[in-house]
């Protein structure tokens, strides 16, 4: 009797428990379903692009956790003069070797056509291990922080190169590459925006906690990388690309023969693949994007120290950096959205136009240096960099033959990462004078415009020799 009554009483309790559990679980499962629905829309789920979008979101979240930890340790925790010395050491120990390693990344990944999922998973797992190493270094103040940071940087850039090479193989039907890259990039930006305050909250617990969070995120990314479709690892129809001037700019010299066998551009009757036949649009677009990426690296380091020493009017250093960072992030997201909306129409004109826009704002910031102009330049730089990169992707999709397109993405991304490093080095070395800094920013963009705009507009007038953009 007692047992029956107890069983009766437990029924409502079980139902109540299930109701409460469902209520607590529903927001998380509902959010997960909403995210999956958004990332897999318009055929992205069937093609595998949705999984790449999710993987890139995980990558962005993990990277920003490490950025929060480094910024707090290397930059905010000491006086300005000492912080500048620490960041200079960080650049010397991490960025300088990276400038030597970056040219190797693209060609090295060319040799891994059957292991792209493993390469992305390896980049994730390596960063998980390095995050734990950095957590110990942050706690003890050891110098191992710097080589570990170099390892994180190299792995992050290697992931980015492979990701750019993978996107063309995961395009859904009637999906342009610029639209696919817009989705991937926007997912990374949104994940960064969500993870940054979480990382800051973890830092209040302890300086190593954002790095523990990054470790967990990257372990999840390691698993997620292997869920990408097997066609990611297929190299069918692919060949290596060489970023060289097109015909009419520099004519190839005939190669000598040795032992009766041809060497150089022809071997066994087959031409060595290259980008010589695609016209100047891609190379001019890459030159313009190099200027945008160098400007990005320059502004990050220069404004970080300038605003710490001379905050925006009426604001603290932290708030000033936050305003500029948010402006750049909003500009980047807006550029990504506009790039998707434009659907790669007239990419040469777009690249030339946004370069002229960035140059105009930089000149105004140098002439009328103020809080408003610094914020405007940060937002404009984010907008123009995103839109210009998406347009470059569209030109590669349109002008580069399928058999060398993957390699072209890898090599162009490597060039852009080197430009960011050079721009960052200039920013850290420059005296903290606002007008001087904005003038240098104008000079970077002027150099990019001088080397690319004329060629871009000429190519736009002639039209594409390989119209492949849908």
C-alpha positions as CSV (number, residue, x, y, z in Angstrom):
1,X,0.0,0.0,0.0
2,X,2.8,2.4,1.0
3,X,4.7,1.4,-2.1
4,X,1.6,2.1,-4.4
5,X,1.0,5.5,-2.8
6,X,4.7,6.4,-3.2
7,X,4.6,5.4,-6.8
8,X,1.4,7.5,-7.3
9,X,3.1,10.5,-5.7
10,X,6.2,10.1,-7.7
11,X,4.3,10.4,-11.0
12,X,3.5,14.1,-10.8
13,X,7.0,14.7,-9.5
14,X,8.5,13.1,-12.5
15,X,6.3,15.1,-14.8
16,X,7.2,18.3,-13.0
17,X,10.9,17.4,-13.3
18,X,10.6,16.7,-17.0
19,X,8.7,20.0,-17.5
20,X,11.4,21.9,-15.7
21,X,14.2,20.1,-17.5
22,X,12.5,20.8,-20.9
23,X,12.1,24.4,-20.0
24,X,15.8,24.7,-19.1
25,X,16.9,22.7,-22.1
26,X,14.6,24.4,-24.7
27,X,16.5,27.7,-25.1
28,X,19.7,25.9,-25.9
29,X,18.2,23.4,-28.3
30,X,16.1,26.1,-29.9
31,X,19.2,28.3,-30.4
32,X,21.2,25.4,-31.8
33,X,18.3,24.6,-34.2
34,X,18.1,28.2,-35.2
35,X,21.8,28.4,-35.9
36,X,21.8,25.2,-37.9
37,X,18.8,26.4,-39.9
38,X,20.7,29.7,-40.8
39,X,24.0,28.1,-41.7
40,X,22.4,25.3,-43.8
41,X,20.0,27.5,-45.7
42,X,19.8,27.7,-49.5
43,X,21.5,24.4,-50.2
44,X,24.5,25.1,-47.9
45,X,23.6,22.1,-45.7
46,X,23.5,19.7,-48.7
47,X,26.8,21.0,-50.2
48,X,28.7,20.9,-46.9
49,X,29.2,24.7,-46.8
50,X,27.0,24.9,-43.7
51,X,29.6,22.8,-41.7
52,X,32.4,25.0,-42.9
53,X,30.5,28.1,-41.8
54,X,30.1,26.5,-38.3
55,X,33.8,25.5,-38.2
56,X,34.8,29.1,-39.1
57,X,32.6,30.4,-36.3
58,X,34.4,28.1,-33.8
59,X,37.7,29.3,-35.2
60,X,36.8,32.9,-34.7
61,X,35.6,32.3,-31.1
62,X,38.8,30.5,-30.2
63,X,41.0,33.1,-31.7
64,X,39.3,36.0,-29.9
65,X,39.7,34.1,-26.6
66,X,43.5,34.0,-27.1
67,X,43.5,37.7,-28.2
68,X,41.7,38.7,-25.0
69,X,44.3,36.8,-22.9
70,X,47.3,38.3,-24.8
71,X,45.9,41.8,-24.8
72,X,45.4,41.6,-21.0
73,X,48.8,40.1,-20.4
74,X,51.0,41.9,-22.9
75,X,49.2,45.3,-23.2
76,X,46.9,46.3,-20.4
77,X,48.7,44.9,-17.3
78,X,51.7,47.3,-17.4
79,X,52.5,51.0,-18.0
80,X,52.4,52.3,-21.5
81,X,56.2,52.4,-22.0
82,X,56.7,48.9,-20.8
83,X,53.7,47.7,-22.8
84,X,55.2,49.1,-25.9
85,X,58.4,47.2,-25.2
86,X,56.4,44.0,-24.6
87,X,54.5,44.4,-27.8
88,X,57.7,45.2,-29.7
89,X,59.1,42.0,-28.3
90,X,56.0,40.1,-29.2
91,X,56.3,41.4,-32.8
92,X,60.0,40.5,-33.0
93,X,59.5,37.0,-31.6
94,X,56.3,36.1,-33.4
95,X,55.7,38.3,-36.4
96,X,59.2,38.5,-37.7
97,X,59.6,34.7,-38.0
98,X,56.1,34.6,-39.5
99,X,57.2,36.8,-42.4
100,X,59.7,34.1,-43.2
101,X,57.2,31.2,-42.7
102,X,54.3,32.8,-44.5
103,X,55.6,32.3,-48.1
104,X,56.1,28.7,-47.2
105,X,52.6,28.0,-46.0
106,X,50.8,28.3,-49.4
107,X,53.3,26.0,-51.3
108,X,53.4,23.6,-48.4
109,X,49.6,23.2,-48.3
110,X,49.7,22.7,-52.1
111,X,51.2,19.3,-51.2
112,X,48.2,18.4,-49.0
113,X,45.3,18.1,-51.5
114,X,44.2,14.9,-49.9
115,X,44.5,16.1,-46.3
116,X,42.7,19.4,-46.0
117,X,40.3,18.2,-43.3
118,X,43.3,16.8,-41.4
119,X,45.2,20.1,-41.9
120,X,42.3,22.2,-40.5
121,X,41.8,19.7,-37.6
122,X,45.6,19.8,-37.0
123,X,45.6,23.6,-36.9
124,X,42.7,23.5,-34.3
125,X,44.4,20.8,-32.1
126,X,47.8,22.5,-32.2
127,X,46.1,25.7,-31.0
128,X,44.4,23.8,-28.2
129,X,47.7,22.5,-26.9
130,X,49.4,25.9,-27.4
131,X,46.6,27.6,-25.5
132,X,47.4,25.3,-22.5
133,X,51.1,26.2,-22.8
134,X,50.3,29.9,-22.8
135,X,48.0,29.5,-19.8
136,X,51.0,28.3,-17.8
137,X,53.2,31.0,-19.2
138,X,50.6,33.7,-18.3
139,X,50.5,32.4,-14.7
140,X,54.3,32.3,-14.3
141,X,55.4,35.1,-16.6
142,X,57.6,32.8,-18.6
143,X,59.1,33.6,-22.0
144,X,57.5,30.5,-23.5
145,X,54.5,32.7,-24.0
146,X,56.1,34.2,-27.2
147,X,57.0,31.1,-29.1
148,X,53.6,29.6,-28.2
149,X,52.0,32.8,-29.5
150,X,54.0,32.4,-32.7
151,X,52.7,28.8,-33.0
152,X,49.1,30.0,-32.6
153,X,49.6,32.7,-35.2
154,X,51.1,30.3,-37.8
155,X,48.3,27.7,-37.1
156,X,45.6,30.4,-37.4
157,X,47.0,31.6,-40.8
158,X,47.4,28.1,-42.0
159,X,43.8,27.4,-41.2
160,X,42.8,30.5,-43.1
161,X,44.7,29.5,-46.2
162,X,43.1,26.0,-46.2
163,X,39.7,27.4,-45.6
164,X,40.0,29.8,-48.5
165,X,41.1,26.8,-50.7
166,X,38.2,24.6,-49.5
167,X,35.3,27.1,-50.1
168,X,35.1,26.6,-54.0
169,X,34.6,22.8,-53.5
170,X,31.5,23.4,-51.2
171,X,29.5,25.9,-53.3
172,X,25.8,25.1,-53.4
173,X,24.0,25.3,-56.8
174,X,23.5,28.9,-58.1
175,X,25.8,30.2,-55.3
176,X,28.5,32.7,-56.2
177,X,31.8,32.5,-54.3
178,X,31.5,36.0,-53.0
179,X,28.2,35.0,-51.4
180,X,29.7,31.9,-49.9
181,X,32.6,33.8,-48.5
182,X,30.3,36.5,-47.1
183,X,28.4,33.8,-45.1
184,X,31.6,32.2,-43.8
185,X,33.1,35.6,-42.9
186,X,29.9,36.9,-41.2
187,X,29.7,33.7,-39.1
188,X,33.3,34.3,-37.9
189,X,32.5,38.0,-37.0
190,X,29.3,37.0,-35.1
191,X,31.1,34.3,-33.2
192,X,33.9,36.8,-32.3
193,X,31.3,39.3,-31.1
194,X,29.8,36.6,-28.8
195,X,33.0,35.2,-27.5
196,X,34.8,38.4,-26.8
197,X,32.7,39.4,-23.7
198,X,32.7,35.8,-22.6
199,X,36.5,35.9,-22.7
200,X,36.6,39.2,-20.8
201,X,34.3,37.6,-18.2
202,X,36.6,34.6,-17.9
203,X,39.5,36.9,-17.4
204,X,37.9,38.3,-14.3
205,X,38.2,34.8,-12.8
206,X,41.9,34.5,-13.7
207,X,44.3,35.6,-16.4
208,X,44.6,32.0,-17.7
209,X,40.9,31.2,-17.9
210,X,40.3,32.7,-21.5
211,X,43.1,30.4,-22.6
212,X,41.4,27.4,-21.0
213,X,38.2,28.4,-22.8
214,X,40.1,28.6,-26.1
215,X,41.5,25.1,-25.5
216,X,38.0,23.7,-25.1
217,X,36.7,25.6,-28.2
218,X,39.6,24.4,-30.4
219,X,39.1,20.8,-29.3
220,X,35.5,21.1,-30.5
221,X,36.8,22.5,-33.8
222,X,39.2,19.6,-34.2
223,X,36.2,17.2,-34.1
224,X,34.1,19.4,-36.3
225,X,36.7,19.6,-39.0
226,X,36.4,15.9,-39.7
227,X,32.7,16.2,-40.3
228,X,33.3,18.2,-43.5
229,X,32.4,16.3,-46.7
230,X,35.1,13.9,-48.2
231,X,35.1,16.0,-51.4
232,X,37.1,18.6,-49.4
233,X,40.1,16.2,-49.7
234,X,39.7,15.6,-53.4
235,X,42.3,17.1,-55.7
236,X,40.7,16.0,-58.9
237,X,41.4,18.4,-61.7
238,X,43.6,20.7,-59.5
239,X,47.1,22.0,-60.3
240,X,49.4,24.4,-58.6
241,X,49.1,28.1,-59.4
242,X,51.9,30.7,-59.7
243,X,51.2,34.3,-59.0
244,X,53.2,35.8,-61.9
245,X,52.6,38.8,-64.2
246,X,50.2,38.2,-67.1
247,X,51.3,38.1,-70.7
248,X,52.1,41.5,-72.1
249,X,53.6,42.6,-68.8
250,X,56.6,40.3,-68.5
251,X,57.2,37.8,-71.3
252,X,58.5,34.5,-70.2
253,X,62.1,33.7,-71.3
254,X,62.7,30.3,-73.0
255,X,64.2,27.8,-70.8
256,X,67.3,25.8,-71.9
257,X,67.2,22.2,-72.6
258,X,69.3,19.7,-70.8
259,X,70.0,16.2,-72.2
260,X,67.4,16.7,-74.9
261,X,64.6,17.2,-72.4
262,X,62.7,20.4,-72.1
263,X,62.8,22.3,-68.8
264,X,60.6,25.2,-67.6
265,X,57.2,26.0,-68.9
266,X,56.7,22.9,-70.9
267,X,57.3,19.3,-69.9
268,X,56.2,16.3,-71.9
269,X,54.2,18.6,-74.1
270,X,52.2,20.0,-71.2
271,X,52.5,23.6,-70.0
272,X,53.3,24.2,-66.4
273,X,50.1,25.7,-64.9
274,X,50.1,29.4,-63.9
275,X,48.0,32.5,-63.8
276,X,49.5,34.1,-67.0
277,X,46.4,33.6,-69.1
278,X,43.8,35.1,-66.8
279,X,44.5,38.8,-67.3
280,X,45.7,41.5,-64.9
281,X,42.5,41.7,-62.8
282,X,43.5,39.2,-60.1
283,X,47.0,40.6,-59.7
284,X,45.8,44.2,-59.5
285,X,43.1,43.2,-57.1
286,X,45.7,41.4,-54.9
287,X,47.8,44.6,-54.9
288,X,44.8,46.7,-53.8
289,X,44.0,44.2,-51.1
290,X,47.6,44.2,-49.9
291,X,47.2,47.9,-49.2
292,X,44.0,47.3,-47.2
293,X,45.5,44.5,-45.2
294,X,48.7,46.5,-44.4
295,X,46.4,49.4,-43.3
296,X,44.5,47.0,-41.0
297,X,47.7,45.8,-39.3
298,X,49.0,49.4,-39.0
299,X,45.8,50.7,-37.4
300,X,45.5,47.9,-34.9
301,X,49.0,48.5,-33.4
302,X,49.3,52.2,-33.9
303,X,45.9,53.1,-32.5
304,X,46.3,50.7,-29.6
305,X,49.2,52.7,-28.2
306,X,48.0,56.1,-29.4
307,X,44.7,55.8,-27.7
308,X,46.2,54.4,-24.5
309,X,48.5,57.4,-24.3
310,X,46.0,59.9,-25.7
311,X,42.4,58.7,-25.2
312,X,39.5,60.0,-27.2
313,X,38.0,63.2,-25.8
314,X,36.3,62.6,-22.5
315,X,36.9,58.8,-22.5
316,X,39.2,56.4,-20.8
317,X,41.8,54.4,-22.7
318,X,39.8,51.2,-22.5
319,X,36.6,52.9,-23.7
320,X,38.5,54.6,-26.5
321,X,39.9,51.3,-27.7
322,X,36.5,49.8,-27.4
323,X,34.9,52.5,-29.6
324,X,37.4,52.2,-32.3
325,X,37.3,48.3,-32.2
326,X,33.5,48.3,-32.4
327,X,33.6,50.8,-35.3
328,X,36.0,48.5,-37.2
329,X,33.9,45.5,-36.4
330,X,30.6,47.1,-37.6
331,X,32.3,48.3,-40.7
332,X,33.6,44.9,-41.4
333,X,30.2,43.3,-41.0
334,X,28.6,45.9,-43.2
335,X,31.2,45.4,-45.9
336,X,30.5,41.6,-45.8
337,X,26.7,42.2,-46.0
338,X,27.1,44.6,-48.9
339,X,29.5,42.2,-50.7
340,X,26.8,39.5,-50.5
341,X,24.1,41.8,-51.8
342,X,26.3,43.0,-54.7
343,X,26.7,39.4,-55.9
344,X,30.2,40.2,-57.4
345,X,28.9,42.6,-60.0
346,X,31.8,44.6,-61.4
347,X,34.5,43.5,-58.9
348,X,37.3,45.6,-60.4
349,X,35.2,48.8,-60.1
350,X,34.3,47.8,-56.5
351,X,37.9,47.3,-55.5
352,X,39.0,50.5,-57.1
353,X,36.1,52.4,-55.5
354,X,36.6,51.2,-52.0
355,X,40.3,51.9,-52.2
356,X,39.6,55.5,-53.2
357,X,37.0,55.7,-50.4
358,X,39.5,54.5,-47.8
359,X,42.2,56.9,-49.1
360,X,39.9,59.8,-49.0
361,X,38.9,59.2,-45.4
362,X,42.5,58.6,-44.4
363,X,43.5,62.0,-45.9
364,X,40.7,63.7,-44.1
365,X,41.8,62.1,-40.8
366,X,45.3,63.4,-41.4
367,X,44.1,66.9,-42.2
368,X,41.4,67.1,-39.5
369,X,42.6,64.7,-36.8
370,X,39.9,64.2,-34.2
371,X,37.9,61.6,-32.4
372,X,35.2,61.5,-35.1
373,X,37.8,61.1,-37.9
374,X,39.7,58.3,-36.1
375,X,36.5,56.4,-35.5
376,X,35.4,57.1,-39.1
377,X,38.7,55.8,-40.5
378,X,38.4,52.6,-38.4
379,X,34.9,51.9,-39.6
380,X,35.8,52.7,-43.2
381,X,38.9,50.5,-43.0
382,X,36.8,47.6,-41.8
383,X,34.2,48.1,-44.5
384,X,36.6,48.5,-47.4
385,X,38.8,45.6,-46.4
386,X,35.9,43.2,-46.2
387,X,34.3,44.4,-49.5
388,X,37.6,44.4,-51.3
389,X,38.5,40.9,-50.2
390,X,35.2,39.5,-51.3
391,X,35.6,41.2,-54.7
392,X,39.1,39.7,-55.0
393,X,37.5,36.3,-54.3
394,X,35.0,36.9,-57.0
395,X,37.8,37.8,-59.5
396,X,39.7,34.6,-58.7
397,X,36.5,32.6,-59.2
398,X,35.8,34.2,-62.5
399,X,39.3,34.5,-64.0
400,X,41.3,31.6,-62.6
401,X,40.7,28.2,-64.3
402,X,39.3,25.5,-62.0
403,X,42.4,23.4,-62.1
404,X,44.5,26.1,-60.4
405,X,41.9,28.1,-58.5
406,X,42.5,26.3,-55.1
407,X,46.2,27.0,-55.2
408,X,45.5,30.7,-56.2
409,X,43.4,31.1,-53.0
410,X,46.2,29.7,-50.8
411,X,48.9,31.9,-52.3
412,X,46.9,35.1,-52.3
413,X,46.0,34.6,-48.7
414,X,49.6,34.1,-47.8
415,X,50.5,37.4,-49.5
416,X,47.8,39.3,-47.6
417,X,48.9,37.9,-44.2
418,X,52.5,39.1,-44.9
419,X,51.1,42.6,-45.7
420,X,49.3,42.6,-42.3
421,X,52.6,41.8,-40.6
422,X,54.4,44.6,-42.3
423,X,51.7,47.1,-41.5
424,X,51.8,46.0,-37.9
425,X,55.5,46.5,-37.7
426,X,55.2,50.1,-39.1
427,X,52.5,50.8,-36.5
428,X,54.6,49.7,-33.5
429,X,57.7,51.6,-34.7
430,X,56.0,54.9,-35.4
431,X,56.0,57.8,-32.9
432,X,52.7,58.3,-31.1
433,X,51.6,61.4,-33.2
434,X,48.1,61.2,-34.5
435,X,48.6,63.4,-37.6
436,X,51.8,61.5,-38.5
437,X,50.0,58.2,-38.1
438,X,47.1,59.2,-40.3
439,X,49.6,60.5,-42.9
440,X,51.3,57.1,-42.9
441,X,48.0,55.4,-43.3
442,X,47.3,57.7,-46.3
443,X,50.7,56.8,-47.7
444,X,50.0,53.1,-47.5
445,X,46.7,53.5,-49.4
446,X,48.3,55.9,-51.9
447,X,50.9,53.2,-52.8
448,X,48.2,50.6,-53.2
449,X,46.2,53.0,-55.4
450,X,49.2,53.9,-57.6
451,X,50.0,50.2,-58.3
452,X,46.5,48.9,-58.9
453,X,43.7,51.4,-59.7
454,X,44.7,52.1,-63.3
455,X,45.0,48.4,-64.1
456,X,41.7,47.6,-62.4
457,X,39.7,50.2,-64.3
458,X,41.4,49.2,-67.6
459,X,40.5,45.6,-67.0
460,X,36.9,46.6,-66.2
461,X,36.6,48.5,-69.5
462,X,38.0,45.5,-71.5
463,X,35.8,43.0,-69.7
464,X,36.8,39.5,-68.4
465,X,38.4,37.0,-70.7
466,X,36.9,34.2,-68.6
467,X,33.4,35.2,-67.5
468,X,32.6,32.5,-64.9
469,X,30.8,34.4,-62.2
470,X,27.1,33.3,-61.8
